[in-house]
Amino acid sequence: MSGFPKFFGKAPVGTKGQIVIPAEARKAMNIKPGDSVIIVSGPPHNKRAINIIPEDEFNKFLKLFEKHVTNMKKNVVSR
């Protein structure tokens, strides 16, 4: 079932809007107490979906993205 999203169960939303990330999901994503996560809305066709991304992984993505944008700018400006 590679390529399919993993189902980790459900988590109730508390009165303050808090959720607990299930232990299996925390283990799979290597999320430890004190870590920060980034919350991103799901795809445009499903506005009620959210993605939870460990902050360090999101920062790696941003650095890679910035590198690609820099390269694209160089190619556009040099032409």
N, C-alpha and C positions, 0 to 999 in steps of 0.2 A: 504493500500500500504506500510505497514511497511517492512523494509528491502530493499526497492528500493531507489536509490539516489534521492535526492530532486533537482528539477530544479529551479534555481533562476534567470534565464534570461541570457542575454549576456552582455559583457562588452568590449568595443573597446580597443585596445592597442594603446596608444599614441605614438608620435614620439620618446619619451625617453624610451619606453618599459613599461610604467606604465599602470596599470589597476585600475579601481575603483571597489571594491567589492560591489555588490548591497546591498542596505539597508536591505532587507529581510534576506539575507545571514548573514550580520553582526549581525543582531538581533538574528537569530537562533543560531549563533556560539558565541554569547556574545563578539563580537569584538568591542572594543571601541577606540576612537581616542587616539593615542599614544601607543597602543598595538603593539607588534611585532607578525608576523606570520611566520611560517616555510613553505617553498615551496618545495614540493617533487615531483619528476617525477612520472607519473602514472605507471601502471603495464607494464611489459616488452612487452606485445603484443600491447601496445598502447603508443608509445614513445612521442606522442604529448599531452598526458593528464597530468594535474598537480593536485596535492592535496594541499589545503591551510589549515594549521593546526595552531590554536592559540598556541603561544609559551608555555604558561603554561600547556596546554594539552599535548603538545609534551614532555615537561619535565617530566610530570607524567608518560607518556609511557616509557621514557628512564629509570627512576628509577625502574619501575616494570620490565623492560627488564633486567637491570643490576642485579636485585635480582634473576631472573630466571637463568641468566648466572652463577652467583656465586654459586647457588645451583647445577647446572649441573656440574660445575668444581669440587665441593666437592664430588659429586657422582662418577665422573670419577677417581679422584685422590685416593679416598678411596678404590677402587676395585683393 
